[in-house]
Amino acid sequence: MSSAVTETEPKPIVACTIAHDLGEFGQLVETMDTELGEHWGDLNFDDAEAFLKSPESEELEFVAITVWGRDEDVLLRAATLINTVKEYDIAVILVTKDVSPAILHQLMRLGADEFIPYPIPQGALSDAIQRISRPKEVIVQKVVEVPVQMGGAQGQSQRATRNGAVFAVHGLAGGVGASTFAINLAWELSHLEKGDNPKVLLMDLDLQFGSSATYLDLPRREVVFELLSDVASMDDEVFQQALVTVDANFQVLSNPPELLPLDLLGPEDIELLIERARSNFDYVIIDMPTTLVQWSETVLDKSDVYFSLIELDLRSAQNSMRLVRALKAEDLPYEKMKYVLNKAPKFTDISGKSRVRKMAESLEIDLEVQLPEGGKQITQSNDHGLSLAQTAPKNPLRKEIQKLAQSVHEIAATDVAA
């Protein structure tokens, strides 16, 4: 192991650990040796600031700051040190031991780029180094569509071969029916064919006021909070434990029992969740919060289709216009957005149809999916914790969502066959 302070003719030092007592983190030393060889050093809290000011620190790419939750003084010093390190434009990886989610959240907000728990899961440090090494000027990557691995016995026995399609659902105004649409779309996709239905996951990422657990009469589980607090160390077993099964082919990752800040999760966490979900399911439906957050861009980037629900009113029109303007300004893939008009006018409503056409023309969008008014049966179905297919199979809204699910599935099957 090299020393960043004492080596007389040091090889290029690209990383340093900063610890009150590195002896308490022996596995970190071994992992740093494995990843970086002799190109890293170790510092204590007292020497860190002086080293950062020296010429030897010019090649530093990141520092790994160890934080032990049982020592309050270390927590305070770590918080101060994060600010100091970020002044030199150096990435920070936190290596945490017995740190509560609330404290970890505060440290991440101070500017830490990544965190990994201690003991360190296999490959976690390597993954964190790769993420912080990505060019900062890259905002998003173009999504390349890939064939969907359909369900069935073979698919279920080989989870790693799945590469599920991702559909995000975002209500552009409150009360436009986004959660109802997401839940029933997920249900219909999981009940398409007898004996060989695709596996479907509904992820409720509205961490504060998500409705999936209520609308499907599911428990909100504490393990979801544990998963979201430490996504970096997630494996298949931990991920599956957080899911609630609706039936054989339909599972839900609901929001946790507590109200959580939307920025508890970062873009890297969301990316890990989506990739884990895609590897285990044929379709992943993401119910988004109405509010735009720092990871909204990640979901848009990772989605095959981004369903944006609106109604035929001024607030929906204004919000749609503002959102598209924001996406274009950041050069984000706004073309993935597929607008869904809920409570669309009936076929015989000539005046209403004219208003729909004018709205689409003024916003320069295509209203490709138009859902009819479902009436009181929608509220009754949600209050009973059941899908529309179970409570009102002949409801016009249910029939349209069923048609959409069938169309989506046929397109995916065609891609696989090709």
N, C-alpha and C positions, 0 to 999 in steps of 0.2 A: 504494500500500500504506500502511495506517495504522500508527501506532505506539501500543502500549498505554501507553507510559510518557511520551512527550514531547508528545503532542497536547494542546493547551491546552483546547479545548472538544470533547472527543471525542464522536463519535456512539456509540450503545450498542455496546459491544464484547462480542460473544457468544462469541468464541473467540480463542485465542492459540496461536501456534506457540512452542515452547521448544526452542532449538537451541544447540549449542556454536558452530556456524558455519552459519547458514542459507544462505550462498552455495553450500554443497555440495548443497543440496536446492532448486535453482531451480524444478524442476517443481512442488514443493509450494506455492511462492509463487503460481504461476500458477493452480493448482487452487483454492487458498483464495480468490483474487480472483474466480474464476469462481463459486464456491459462495456466498460471503458478501459480495462487494463490498467496501465500506469498513468492514464491521462485524467486523473481526478485527485483531489486532495481533501483533507479534513480540517475543519476549523471549529473552534468553540465560539460561544456567543461573544466573548470579550474581544476576540481577535478579528471577528468578521468584518466590522466596519473599516478597520485599518487596512485590511487586505483589499477590500473593494476599492479603496482609494489608490492602491499601488499599481504600477505598470503590469505586474504579474496577472492582474485580474482582467486584462483587456481581451483575452481569448475565452473568457467564461461564457458558456451558453446557458447554463442553469445552475441553481443551487438546490440542494435537497435539505430542507429544514426539518429536523425532528421535533415533534411536539408530543409531550406526555401529559395527558389530562390531569394526572394526580398532582402535578406541580403548578400551582397558580402563577408563581413568579416566571416560570418558563413560558407560559401562555402569553403573559404580558410582553415579555421580551421578544417572543416570536412575532407578535403583532407589530411591534416597532420595527423589527428587522425586515419584515416583508416590505414595508414602505421604503426602507433604505435601499433594499436590493432593487426594487422596481425603478428607483431613480436612475439606476445605471442601465436600464433596459435589459435586465437579465431575468430569465424565466425562473419561476419559483415552483418547486414540487414539495408539497407537505407530506411528510411521513408520520402518520398519526397513530398514537397508541392510547386507548381509553379516553378518547376525546368525544364529548357529546355532540350530537348533530347540530345543536344550537351554536356551540362554540366553533365548530368546523365551518358552519355557514358564515359566521362573522369573519373568520380568517380568510375564507375564499373571497368575500366581498372586499377585503382590504387589497386584493390584487394577486393572490396566489393563482397560478395557472392550472395546477393539477394537484390531486391528493391521492395517496395510496395508503391503505391501512397496514399496520404492523401487527403480526407477522405479514410479510409481503406475499401476496398470491403469486403463483408462478406466471411469469410474463408481464406482470403489472407494471414494473418499472420500465421495461422495454417499450411497452405500449405508450406509457406516459411520455417517454423521451421522443418517440416518433411523432406524437401529436404536437408537442411544443416546437418540434423542428420544422413543421410545415410553414411555407412562406406566408407571412402575414398579409401580403397584398392579395392573396387568393380569397375571394369572398365566398363563392360557391363553385361547385363542380357541376358540369352538365350530367344529368342523369341519363344513363344508357338503359333502355328498357331490356329486360331479360325475360325469357320464358318462365311461366309459372309452373312449378312442380305440383301436379294435382294430387289430391288425397288418395286414400285407399291403403290397403295393407302394406304395400311396398313402401309408400311414402311415409307411413307411420313408423316403420321399422328402420328408416334411414333418415333421421331428422336433418342430418348435416347436408343432405342433398336438396332440401327445400330452399326455395328462393322466392318467398311469397310476394305478392303484389301489395302495395301500400296505398290506401285511400284515406286521405285526411278529410275531415268534415268540420267546417268552420262557419258558424252563424255570424253574419256581418251586422247583426243587430240583435238585441235581446228579444227572446221569445219567438224567434222565427222557426223553431222546430228542428234545430240542428241535432240535438241529442236524440229526439224521437226518430229522426231519419237515420242517424248512425246506428242506433240499436236495432232497428228493424231491417236495415240493409245487412247488418252482420247476421241477423237471424235467418233472413232469406237465403243468403249465400251458403249458410251451413245446412240448409234443408232443401237443396236443389234436386238431388238424385237419391234414389233409394239404394242403400248399400255401399255407395261410393262417394259420399259427400266430401267436399273439401273441408279442411280444418280452418277455423276462423277464430281470430282473436280480436276482441274489442278493447282498445286501450283508452281509458278515460284520463286525459292529461289536464283536465280542469281540476287542479289540485284543491281548489277551494270550494267550488259549488257544483261539481260534477253530479250528474243525475243518473248515471248508469246503474249504480247499486240500488237506487230507489225504484227506477222504472223496471228493473228485473228482479226486485225483491231479493237482493243479495247482501250478505254481510260485508261491512267495511272492516278489513283485517289489519291488525297492527303490523304484520309482516310486510305490508306494502310500504309503510313508512320506513322500515328497516332497509328494504331494498332501495328505495329512492335516496336514502341518506348515504348509501355507499354503492353506487352503481358500478364503480370501477372494479370492485371485487366480485361482481356477479358472475355466477356460472349457471349452467342449465338447471341444476337442482334448486338453487336459490330462486331463480326466475320462476320455475314451475310452482314452487311453494307459495308464491305471491298471487297466483291465479285462482279464480273461483270458477268452477265448472258449472255451466248452465245445462248442457247435455253432452253427448259423446263427441260432438264436433264443434262445439261453441264454448269458448272460455273468455273470461273477462279479467282485465287488470283494472280494478276500480280505483277511485281516489281513496286516500287513507281516511281514518276516522277524524283526525285533527285537521283544522284549517292550516295549510302550509303556504308560505310565500311562493309565488310562481317562479321566483328566481332561485329557489332551492336547487333546481336542476340547471345545468349548463348545457351548451350545445353538444359537448362531448358526451355527456350523460345520455341525452336524447338519442344521439347517434348509436350509442351502444345498445340502448333499449330497442330501437328499431331493428338493428341488425340481428339481435338475439331473437326478436319476434319473427323476423322474416325466415330465419333458419329453422323455426319450429312450426310455422303455420303457412297455409297456402294463401290466405288473405289476412291482412292486418288493417283494421279500421281504427283510425285515431280520432277521438272526439276532442276537439281543440277548445281552449278557453276563448271567449270573445276578445279578450285583451291580447294585443300583440306583445310578445316577450322576446328576450334575447335568443331563445331557441326556436321561435316561429320560422325563421329562415331555414333552420336545419330540417324541420318537418317538410317545408315546401320543397327543399332540395331533394329529400329522400322519397317523396311521394311520387307515385305513378300518376295519380289524379288527385287534385285538391278541390273537393266539392265546396263551393261557397253558397250558402243558403241565404236567400233574400225574400222579401215580400214586395208586393206591388204598392210601395209607399215611398214617401220622400226620404225618410231616414235611411232606408236601404239603398236608395239611389245615391245619396250623398256619401255614405260610407263606402260603397263600391268604388265610386270615383276617387275618393281619397286613398283607398288601399292600392288601387292600380297605379295611381300617380306615385305613391311611395315605392312600390316595387320597381317601376320603371326607372326611378331616380337612382336606385341601387343596382340596376342592371340585373335584377333577379328574374327567374323564369316564370313570369306572370302568366305565360301562355298555358301553364299547367292547370290554371284555375278553370273549373267548369261550373258555370252558374246554375243553381237550382232554384227555380221560382216556386215557393210554397204558397198554398192557398190561391192557386191560379184560377182565373175566371173559367166558368163552364164554356163548353163549346158553343152554346147558344147565346152567350153574352157577347154580342158584337162590340159594344162599347168597351167592355173589359179587355177584349182581344186587341182592340185598337190602342189602349193604354199600354199594354204589354209591348206591342211593336214599337211605340214611341219611346218607351223606356230603354229598350234594347238599342235603338238607333242613337239616342242621345248619349248613352254610356259607351257606345261602340263595343258592345258585347253580344254574345250569342246566348240566349236563354234556351239551352239545349234540353234541359229537363224541366218539365212543368208538372208539379204535383197538385192534385185537387184538394179541396177542403175536406178534412176527414170527419168534422163534426164532433159531437160530444163523446163518441166512442174512443177518440184518441186519449182524452183525459181519463176516461174510465179505465182504459187499458193500462195506462201508465200508473194510475193509482192502485191497480190490482197487481202490479209487478209482473205483467205478462206481455208478450209480443202481440201485435195486431193479428198475426196469423192464428194465434190461440183464442183470442177474444172476439175478433170481428173479421173473419177471413174474407168476407165479401165487401169489406169497406173499400171505397174507391182509392183511398190513399195506399192501403195495403197492396192492392192490385198493381198500382203503378210502381211501387218499390220492388215488388216481386218481378215485374217485367224488367226493371233496370238490373236487378241482380242476375237474372237469366242472361241478359245481354252481355253483362260484364264477364260472366263465366264462359259464355260461348266464344267471346273474343280471346280470352286467356287460353281456352282449349285449342283454338285455331293456331295461336302462337306456338303452343307446345308441339302440335302436329307438324307445323312448318319447320 
